[in-house]
Amino acid sequence: MLNTTDELLEQAGRTILFTAARPDIVMEKGQGMYLWDTDGKKYLDFIGGWAVNCLGHCPGVIADALNRQASMLINASPAFYNRPMIEFAKLLTDISCFDRVFFSSTGAEANEGAVKLARKYGAKFLGGAYEIVTAVNGFHGRTLAMMSATGKKHWEDLFKPKLPGFVHVPFNDTDAAAAAVNENTCAIMIEPVQGEGGVNLADDGYIAGLRRLCDEKGILLIFDEVQTGIGRTGKMFAYQHYGIEPDIMTLAKGIGGGFPLSAMLAKEKLNIFDPGDQGGTYTGQPLAMAVGLAVVREVLAKDLPGRAAIMGEYIIERLKELSEKYPLRNIRGRGLLIAFDLPDASGEKVVSACLDEGLILNSPRPATIRLMPPLTVMKQHVDDMLDILSRVLGKIY
């Protein structure tokens, strides 16, 4: 039995494959907006498990759903339907513009499914077209195909050879997207807000232009809403801000509230897979389906998208007040996906200092700080966050 934090960290150093520079902290429990480590230190969490814990930490609705479903059916294999799978698919299609759902476990897996479906469409209806246009500074996941789709400069030389068939163009540039479309193009795939890219919002005209371009060329528009979906931006889905409908949408993160779950939603015209084209051991797994159903019902019942819009406005207002004292720049966001820039590349320094003070933030780029708290965040949590941030900024600047 490993009893102390030092013992746990020593064991982690010997057995866990290194992939990230983690702080010397071991998280042990969570409740609402807070996490506690194995030394009993309390942290105010403003990254929400990486935009995952939309209902906060350890919400009762998830625990109850898991307990109920685990006592009835844990896994029947993907060869069979199960009740929560059907009920959840109905709910998602009822509240969106889509007709069909494929369930998976991660955002990257959902995005892989979207790419497969787009290429199937290209093979059937576009003479074998297979290329997909994506955006520079986008992020679509860490599988080899999704790293190929992602427009990160520093990933270009990783794990070569990359999967061909992805063309990266500047974000918010309709002309660049149009110039990249040719007879080999089957789809355009974007995030309506680039989360990992630093919270870059797609312009209304850009989205309208992409929809028009796709319609003119007979190609598909794919929205990666892994980070923006399930109320994060102030509407249930970010596409609803733009007055258009994508052909395919992917969801993850908030859809499971912390349980591994993702989904790809598509229009009826894209119900074109043949048996064996797509699948997965855990697709439609009953535990995940029960959790997703409970999470989305709670988000709807509590109008958490509306709450995200209100609280997002409050956070941006308070950050603008703070910018009168400290050099915060380009305060931006939509709903509870918010970022601001620092005057220099001190993002990790600010994040580390805040962590020492019991506040969890994120720096997706060297000079950027990102906030993505649970949708249940309250004004007092925001005020507490800003008190800590102000103290830290005062020491650094």
VOGU-3710 file (C-alpha; in Angstrom, 3 decimals, decimal comma):
1> mlnttdelle> 0,000/0,000/0,000  1,395/3,380/-1,043  0,546/5,784/1,766  2,383/9,060/1,217  2,521/11,461/-1,710  6,274/10,893/-2,006  5,737/7,134/-2,247  3,062/7,592/-4,909  5,233/9,956/-6,943  8,213/7,632/-6,695
11> qagrtilfta> 6,080/4,748/-7,978  4,681/6,924/-10,779  8,213/7,764/-11,843  9,032/4,056/-12,128  5,886/2,727/-13,818  3,999/5,398/-15,799  5,249/6,053/-19,331  6,448/9,651/-19,581  4,295/11,723/-21,927  3,812/14,973/-19,994
21> arpdivmekg> 5,657/17,099/-17,425  3,185/16,773/-14,553  3,582/18,701/-11,274  4,496/16,736/-8,141  0,857/16,495/-7,070  -1,424/13,464/-6,813  -5,118/14,290/-7,026  -7,321/12,178/-4,777  -10,875/13,517/-4,743  -13,121/16,141/-6,239
31> qgmylwdtdg> -16,433/17,819/-5,508  -18,141/20,578/-7,427  -15,573/23,201/-8,415  -12,795/21,764/-6,257  -10,080/19,112/-6,266  -8,037/17,853/-3,299  -4,605/16,233/-3,480  -3,216/13,449/-1,313  -1,784/16,027/1,111  -5,258/17,502/1,611
41> kkyldfiggw> -4,589/20,720/-0,320  -7,671/22,190/-1,993  -7,680/23,561/-5,553  -10,239/25,732/-7,351  -10,526/24,102/-10,776  -10,942/26,478/-13,717  -10,036/23,947/-16,404  -12,767/21,465/-15,430  -10,818/18,323/-16,305  -9,875/19,959/-19,648
51> avnclghcpg> -13,388/21,223/-20,463  -14,751/17,790/-19,543  -16,461/18,083/-16,145  -19,404/20,163/-17,317  -21,393/19,355/-14,142  -18,406/19,774/-11,829  -16,545/17,031/-10,002  -18,402/13,912/-8,842  -21,967/15,081/-9,569  -24,684/12,918/-8,090
61> viadalnrqa> -26,428/12,379/-11,426  -23,369/10,591/-12,832  -22,818/8,475/-9,723  -26,498/7,511/-9,692  -26,529/6,655/-13,390  -23,440/4,461/-13,039  -24,816/2,662/-10,008  -28,186/1,982/-11,646  -26,739/0,799/-14,944  -23,932/-1,258/-13,381
71> smlinaspaf> -26,504/-3,286/-11,463  -28,456/-4,018/-14,649  -26,108/-4,291/-17,656  -22,466/-3,285/-18,021  -21,645/-4,651/-21,443  -23,543/-6,706/-23,998  -21,056/-6,259/-26,895  -21,494/-3,835/-29,804  -23,277/-6,589/-31,738  -26,506/-5,724/-29,874
81> ynrpmiefak> -28,627/-2,666/-29,232  -29,173/-1,669/-25,609  -31,822/0,539/-24,041  -29,701/3,536/-22,979  -27,970/3,565/-26,386  -31,296/3,975/-28,177  -32,635/6,501/-25,671  -29,458/8,590/-25,854  -29,361/8,580/-29,647  -32,973/9,772/-29,706
91> lltdiscfdr> -32,207/12,595/-27,278  -29,200/13,822/-29,267  -31,080/13,801/-32,556  -34,106/15,488/-30,945  -32,033/18,452/-29,676  -29,800/18,900/-32,735  -30,137/19,195/-36,505  -28,798/15,667/-37,035  -30,492/12,358/-37,749  -27,937/9,641/-36,972
101> vffsstgaea> -25,406/8,990/-34,170  -22,319/6,812/-33,830  -20,951/6,469/-30,288  -17,304/6,071/-29,326  -15,012/6,826/-26,382  -12,720/9,768/-27,254  -12,788/12,930/-29,305  -10,065/11,657/-31,606  -12,089/8,494/-32,231  -15,203/10,508/-33,081
111> negavklark> -13,170/12,678/-35,452  -11,666/9,566/-37,084  -15,238/8,408/-37,666  -16,102/11,735/-39,269  -13,119/11,470/-41,611  -14,062/7,897/-42,541  -17,632/8,954/-43,249  -16,498/11,908/-45,378  -14,185/9,676/-47,383  -16,949/7,111/-47,817
121> ygakflggay> -19,130/9,921/-49,182  -16,318/10,949/-51,503  -15,891/7,394/-52,731  -19,606/6,922/-53,388  -20,623/10,317/-54,744  -17,553/12,400/-55,614  -15,540/10,109/-57,843  -13,195/8,946/-55,108  -12,476/12,341/-53,540  -10,659/11,914/-50,215
131> eivtavngfh> -8,940/15,169/-49,211  -10,162/17,151/-46,219  -9,365/20,833/-45,712  -8,551/21,750/-42,091  -7,319/24,895/-40,364  -3,904/25,996/-39,166  -3,767/25,945/-35,335  -6,703/23,563/-35,236  -6,683/20,459/-33,054  -8,522/17,214/-33,753
141> grtlammsat> -6,834/14,627/-31,530  -3,715/12,531/-31,024  -4,229/9,432/-33,138  -1,895/9,366/-36,129  -4,663/10,344/-38,543  -5,890/13,175/-36,327  -2,355/14,461/-35,809  -2,167/14,558/-39,597  -5,441/16,496/-39,698  -4,305/18,927/-37,008
151> gkkhwedlfk> -2,606/22,078/-38,241  0,094/22,334/-35,557  3,450/23,457/-36,941  5,523/21,597/-34,341  3,742/18,315/-35,150  4,792/18,332/-38,802  7,895/16,191/-38,290  6,473/13,884/-35,599  5,768/10,216/-36,420  6,441/10,449/-40,139
161> pklpgfvhvp> 5,101/9,400/-42,543  1,853/11,137/-41,731  -1,487/10,062/-43,184  -1,952/11,912/-46,505  -5,120/13,670/-47,576  -5,250/16,719/-45,279  -4,709/20,283/-46,460  -4,118/22,987/-43,833  -5,202/26,562/-44,545  -5,393/29,721/-42,388
171> fndtdaaaaa> -8,337/29,924/-39,986  -11,028/32,572/-40,655  -9,932/32,817/-44,297  -12,717/31,712/-46,649  -10,668/32,534/-49,742  -7,846/30,250/-48,591  -10,330/27,438/-47,994  -11,861/27,950/-51,420  -8,431/27,921/-53,058  -7,636/24,595/-51,379
181> vnentcaimi> -10,765/22,854/-52,672  -10,278/20,775/-55,824  -11,616/17,619/-57,469  -10,023/15,516/-54,692  -11,783/17,373/-51,837  -14,586/15,638/-49,970  -14,955/17,875/-46,874  -13,904/20,882/-44,842  -13,362/20,205/-41,135  -13,048/22,968/-38,532
191> epvqgeggvn> -13,574/23,827/-34,890  -16,028/26,746/-34,499  -13,756/27,853/-31,657  -10,171/26,666/-31,750  -9,681/25,620/-28,140  -6,166/24,188/-28,043  -5,138/26,832/-30,580  -5,775/29,538/-27,990  -9,555/30,171/-28,091  -9,828/31,593/-31,603
201> laddgyiagl> -13,439/32,275/-32,577  -14,686/31,645/-36,105  -16,224/34,758/-37,660  -19,866/34,667/-38,728  -18,942/35,473/-42,312  -16,307/32,747/-42,359  -18,749/30,061/-41,277  -21,410/31,280/-43,687  -18,813/31,296/-46,448  -17,699/27,745/-45,687
211> rrlcdekgil> -21,290/26,505/-45,728  -21,877/28,223/-49,059  -18,616/26,853/-50,472  -19,466/23,302/-49,414  -22,923/23,580/-50,951  -21,532/24,931/-54,232  -18,914/22,188/-54,492  -21,097/19,358/-53,175  -18,701/18,593/-50,328  -19,308/18,144/-46,596
221> lifdevqtgi> -18,903/20,583/-43,722  -17,680/18,928/-40,514  -17,797/20,707/-37,152  -15,429/19,378/-34,510  -17,360/20,326/-31,359  -15,359/18,116/-29,020  -14,598/21,137/-26,834  -17,471/23,479/-27,730  -20,428/21,082/-27,592  -22,873/20,404/-24,726
231> grtgkmfayq> -23,400/24,001/-23,634  -19,803/25,212/-23,353  -20,233/28,268/-25,619  -23,609/29,450/-24,331  -25,714/27,324/-26,677  -26,110/23,567/-26,651  -23,926/23,333/-29,755  -21,666/26,046/-31,161  -23,058/25,701/-34,702  -26,287/27,231/-33,335
241> hygiepdimt> -24,533/30,617/-33,022  -24,089/30,828/-36,776  -27,479/30,062/-38,291  -26,130/27,201/-40,406  -26,145/23,417/-40,126  -23,038/21,273/-40,601  -23,311/17,874/-42,273  -21,364/16,126/-39,504  -20,626/17,102/-35,894  -18,375/15,425/-33,344
251> lakgigggfp> -18,807/15,610/-29,572  -16,713/14,448/-26,608  -15,443/16,020/-23,352  -18,620/17,490/-21,808  -20,921/14,822/-23,249  -19,795/12,372/-20,559  -19,129/14,847/-17,762  -15,870/13,011/-16,977  -16,760/9,532/-18,217  -14,980/8,492/-21,465
261> lsamlakekl> -17,589/9,102/-24,155  -17,835/10,688/-27,590  -20,219/10,785/-30,516  -20,343/11,544/-34,211  -23,644/12,932/-35,473  -24,601/13,072/-39,141  -27,417/13,960/-41,513  -29,608/11,191/-42,928  -27,970/11,462/-46,362  -24,756/10,225/-44,716
271> nifdpgdqgg> -26,237/6,991/-43,396  -24,012/5,211/-45,943  -21,601/2,939/-44,068  -21,646/-0,728/-45,044  -21,400/-3,403/-42,332  -17,806/-3,547/-41,096  -16,853/-0,053/-42,312  -17,013/1,399/-38,818  -17,243/-0,045/-35,314  -15,519/-0,458/-31,979
281> tytgqplama> -15,618/-2,706/-28,939  -17,031/0,033/-26,722  -19,368/1,778/-29,119  -22,732/2,252/-27,419  -21,413/0,652/-24,195  -24,321/0,710/-21,697  -22,458/2,399/-18,827  -21,317/5,224/-21,092  -24,763/5,560/-22,636  -26,428/5,813/-19,220
291> vglavvrevl> -23,958/8,475/-18,118  -24,275/10,503/-21,322  -28,053/10,382/-21,118  -27,974/11,586/-17,503  -25,458/14,360/-18,240  -27,285/15,795/-21,244  -30,635/15,648/-19,472  -29,132/17,563/-16,540  -27,557/20,164/-18,834  -30,941/20,718/-20,471
301> akdlpgraai> -32,973/20,670/-17,250  -30,712/23,248/-15,573  -30,315/25,332/-18,769  -26,558/25,202/-18,329  -25,940/26,623/-21,827  -27,823/29,752/-20,756  -25,883/29,806/-17,508  -22,610/29,483/-19,453  -23,529/32,543/-21,519  -24,284/34,615/-18,413
311> mgeyiierlk> -21,237/33,501/-16,442  -18,989/33,911/-19,463  -20,055/37,524/-19,786  -19,358/38,029/-16,079  -15,871/36,539/-16,324  -14,976/38,658/-19,363  -16,298/41,780/-17,623  -14,182/41,041/-14,532  -11,102/40,268/-16,643  -11,475/43,622/-18,391
321> elsekyplrn> -11,522/45,284/-14,982  -8,347/43,374/-14,075  -6,720/44,497/-17,336  -6,835/48,074/-16,054  -4,312/47,025/-13,395  -2,297/44,326/-15,166  -1,225/43,893/-18,820  -3,924/41,466/-19,979  -4,610/41,667/-23,701  -7,103/40,336/-26,243
331> irgrglliaf> -9,652/39,087/-23,719  -11,916/36,808/-25,738  -14,219/33,857/-25,619  -17,695/32,508/-26,000  -19,655/31,204/-23,045  -17,298/29,419/-20,674  -14,452/28,969/-23,139  -12,372/32,065/-22,462  -8,781/33,216/-22,927  -6,556/36,253/-22,616
341> dlpdasgekv> -3,008/37,044/-23,656  -0,051/38,115/-21,536  2,540/40,639/-22,724  5,228/37,923/-22,870  5,661/34,147/-22,876  4,909/33,781/-19,148  1,898/31,503/-19,491  3,429/28,478/-17,780  4,904/30,706/-15,069  1,456/32,140/-14,304
351> vsacldegli> -0,145/28,669/-14,340  2,510/27,281/-11,982  2,239/30,206/-9,568  -1,562/29,926/-9,536  -1,294/26,195/-8,832  0,873/26,954/-5,809  -1,914/29,278/-4,648  -4,604/26,600/-5,141  -5,971/27,651/-8,558  -5,885/25,481/-11,684
361> lnsprpatir> -5,578/27,312/-15,010  -4,199/26,352/-18,436  -1,770/27,917/-20,899  -2,411/26,454/-24,384  0,161/28,809/-25,952  3,206/30,473/-24,364  1,538/33,862/-23,866  -2,079/32,713/-23,447  -4,156/31,750/-20,391  -7,333/29,709/-20,951
371> lmppltvmkq> -10,360/29,286/-18,664  -12,866/26,442/-19,162  -14,556/25,830/-15,806  -17,538/23,560/-15,160  -20,821/24,988/-16,435  -21,991/25,064/-12,813  -19,475/27,781/-11,847  -20,873/30,571/-9,653  -19,915/34,241/-9,268  -18,194/33,573/-5,957
381> hvddmldils> -15,937/31,025/-7,661  -15,100/33,595/-10,338  -14,326/36,231/-7,722  -12,101/33,804/-5,815  -10,298/32,869/-9,032  -9,664/36,499/-9,887  -8,381/37,268/-6,382  -5,735/34,554/-6,740  -4,921/35,523/-10,335  -4,534/39,157/-9,309
391> rvlgkiy> -2,073/38,242/-6,547  -0,034/36,132/-8,942  0,009/38,773/-11,675  1,088/41,336/-9,077  4,159/39,242/-8,275  5,065/38,606/-11,926  4,266/42,012/-13,434
//
